[in-house]
Amino acid sequence: MEKAPESLWLKSAPSRSFAPLGEDVSVDVCVIGGGIAGVTASLLLQQAGKRVALLEAGTIGNGVTGSTTAHVTEALDTRWFKLIESFGKAGAKLAAQAQRAAIERIALFVEQDRLDCDFRLLPGYFYSESGSGEIEKEFAAAKALGMQVSLVPAAPLPFATQKAVRFDNQAQFRP
Ligand SMILES: Cc1cc2nc3c(=O)[nH]c(=O)nc-3n(C[C@H](O)[C@H](O)[C@H](O)COP(=O)(O)OP(=O)(O)OC[C@H]3O[C@@H](n4cnc5c(N)ncnc54)[C@H](O)[C@@H]3O)c2cc1C
């Protein structure tokens, strides 16, 4: 079996370990799992005035979070036109708003806490090399849901692509 590529983040980030919980503690909320979801939830709860214990079985950030490609994007793995088909425009719009709120929330964490994580806003592209009919459908769906999108002749890549959907104000960072 082919070996999975090693994660750059796991390879390059300084490792931080924490002592096991050695005694009973009394908290408002106990969060299980220190990936990006658990760390974010813990931080937001703490900022809201809650006493929080974050429990991690292994190492903080070494789960799936440690292997992400780090695109912070509205271009999801599931097509927006499929979400509209499944949940209606109002349902898909909730998902679109959540996605935008998440990007802005991450940007705010970076700004407020001056996180040194190479965060930057940049456009993201949904493209096809072979010209699947999904590009224009996805563009129409994303636009109908209020996203900042445009249909461009090709994605700016070092190989030829067909038309692409450009999503503005996406982001990347070093998790
Ligand atoms: C190759 C790859 C590329 C990806 N690229 C992107 C991308 O570009 N953009 C994007 O948005 N998403 C991407 N994703 C998805 C994204 O990485 C995940 O959705 C996200 O990291 C999940 O975070 P999490 O906190 O839910 O889970 P995790 O990071 O897996 O954290 C869960 C943690 O819980 C701990 N845990 C589990 N059970 C227990 C227990 N019983 N007690 C204590 N601790 C426990 C685990 O040890 C782990 O640390 C990618 C995923 C992969 C695999």
Ligand as a Chemical Component Dictionary entry (heavy atoms), coordinates in Angstrom:
data_LIG
# 
_chem_comp.id                   LIG 
_chem_comp.type                 NON-POLYMER 
_chem_comp.pdbx_formal_charge   0 
_chem_comp.three_letter_code    LIG 
# 
loop_
_chem_comp_atom.comp_id 
_chem_comp_atom.atom_id 
_chem_comp_atom.alt_atom_id 
_chem_comp_atom.type_symbol 
_chem_comp_atom.charge 
_chem_comp_atom.model_Cartn_x 
_chem_comp_atom.model_Cartn_y 
_chem_comp_atom.model_Cartn_z 
_chem_comp_atom.pdbx_ordinal 
LIG C1  C1  C 0 -5.798  15.386 3.713  1  
LIG C2  C2  C 0 -6.843  16.331 4.281  2  
LIG C3  C3  C 0 -6.958  17.599 3.772  3  
LIG C4  C4  C 0 -7.914  18.481 4.277  4  
LIG N1  N1  N 0 -7.973  19.746 3.781  5  
LIG C5  C5  C 0 -8.858  20.637 4.281  6  
LIG C6  C6  C 0 -8.864  21.981 3.822  7  
LIG O1  O1  O 0 -8.087  22.374 2.957  8  
LIG N2  N2  N 0 -9.759  22.823 4.378  9  
LIG C7  C7  C 0 -10.647 22.421 5.353  10 
LIG O2  O2  O 0 -11.436 23.258 5.834  11 
LIG N3  N3  N 0 -10.655 21.149 5.802  12 
LIG C8  C8  C 0 -9.778  20.262 5.296  13 
LIG N4  N4  N 0 -9.754  18.978 5.758  14 
LIG C9  C9  C 0 -10.702 18.620 6.802  15 
LIG C10 C10 C 0 -10.236 19.203 8.135  16 
LIG O3  O3  O 0 -8.858  18.960 8.320  17 
LIG C11 C11 C 0 -11.062 18.557 9.241  18 
LIG O4  O4  O 0 -12.440 18.754 8.985  19 
LIG C12 C12 C 0 -10.747 19.147 10.611 20 
LIG O5  O5  O 0 -9.358  19.215 10.849 21 
LIG C13 C13 C 0 -11.412 18.298 11.668 22 
LIG O6  O6  O 0 -11.096 18.853 12.909 23 
LIG P1  P1  P 0 -11.644 18.199 14.219 24 
LIG O7  O7  O 0 -11.208 19.067 15.355 25 
LIG O8  O8  O 0 -13.098 17.913 14.062 26 
LIG O9  O9  O 0 -10.972 16.747 14.269 27 
LIG P2  P2  P 0 -9.440  16.326 14.647 28 
LIG O10 O10 O 0 -8.432  17.318 14.187 29 
LIG O11 O11 O 0 -9.272  14.911 14.186 30 
LIG O12 O12 O 0 -9.452  16.372 16.220 31 
LIG C14 C14 C 0 -10.130 15.403 16.995 32 
LIG C15 C15 C 0 -9.248  15.150 18.194 33 
LIG O13 O13 O 0 -10.001 14.397 19.123 34 
LIG C16 C16 C 0 -9.115  13.502 19.777 35 
LIG N5  N5  N 0 -9.961  12.460 20.358 36 
LIG C17 C17 C 0 -10.742 11.573 19.708 37 
LIG N6  N6  N 0 -11.393 10.801 20.594 38 
LIG C18 C18 C 0 -11.027 11.223 21.825 39 
LIG C19 C19 C 0 -11.377 10.815 23.139 40 
LIG N7  N7  N 0 -12.248 9.817  23.352 41 
LIG N8  N8  N 0 -10.812 11.472 24.177 42 
LIG C20 C20 C 0 -9.933  12.477 23.964 43 
LIG N9  N9  N 0 -9.572  12.916 22.735 44 
LIG C21 C21 C 0 -10.104 12.278 21.677 45 
LIG C22 C22 C 0 -8.194  13.043 18.674 46 
LIG O14 O14 O 0 -6.978  12.539 19.196 47 
LIG C23 C23 C 0 -7.991  14.337 17.882 48 
LIG O15 O15 O 0 -6.851  15.074 18.291 49 
LIG C24 C24 C 0 -8.801  18.074 5.292  50 
LIG C25 C25 C 0 -8.675  16.787 5.816  51 
LIG C26 C26 C 0 -7.708  15.933 5.328  52 
LIG C27 C27 C 0 -7.581  14.550 5.905  53 
# 
loop_
_chem_comp_bond.comp_id 
_chem_comp_bond.atom_id_1 
_chem_comp_bond.atom_id_2 
_chem_comp_bond.value_order 
_chem_comp_bond.pdbx_ordinal 
LIG C1  C2  SING 1  
LIG C2  C3  SING 2  
LIG C2  C26 DOUB 3  
LIG C3  C4  DOUB 4  
LIG C4  N1  SING 5  
LIG C4  C24 SING 6  
LIG N1  C5  DOUB 7  
LIG C5  C6  SING 8  
LIG C5  C8  SING 9  
LIG C6  O1  DOUB 10 
LIG C6  N2  SING 11 
LIG N2  C7  SING 12 
LIG C7  O2  DOUB 13 
LIG C7  N3  SING 14 
LIG N3  C8  DOUB 15 
LIG C8  N4  SING 16 
LIG N4  C9  SING 17 
LIG N4  C24 SING 18 
LIG C9  C10 SING 19 
LIG C10 O3  SING 20 
LIG C10 C11 SING 21 
LIG C11 O4  SING 22 
LIG C11 C12 SING 23 
LIG C12 O5  SING 24 
LIG C12 C13 SING 25 
LIG C13 O6  SING 26 
LIG O6  P1  SING 27 
LIG P1  O7  DOUB 28 
LIG P1  O8  SING 29 
LIG P1  O9  SING 30 
LIG O9  P2  SING 31 
LIG P2  O10 DOUB 32 
LIG P2  O11 SING 33 
LIG P2  O12 SING 34 
LIG O12 C14 SING 35 
LIG C14 C15 SING 36 
LIG C15 O13 SING 37 
LIG C15 C23 SING 38 
LIG O13 C16 SING 39 
LIG C16 N5  SING 40 
LIG C16 C22 SING 41 
LIG N5  C17 SING 42 
LIG N5  C21 SING 43 
LIG C17 N6  DOUB 44 
LIG N6  C18 SING 45 
LIG C18 C19 SING 46 
LIG C18 C21 DOUB 47 
LIG C19 N7  SING 48 
LIG C19 N8  DOUB 49 
LIG N8  C20 SING 50 
LIG C20 N9  DOUB 51 
LIG N9  C21 SING 52 
LIG C22 O14 SING 53 
LIG C22 C23 SING 54 
LIG C23 O15 SING 55 
LIG C24 C25 DOUB 56 
LIG C25 C26 SING 57 
LIG C26 C27 SING 58 
# 
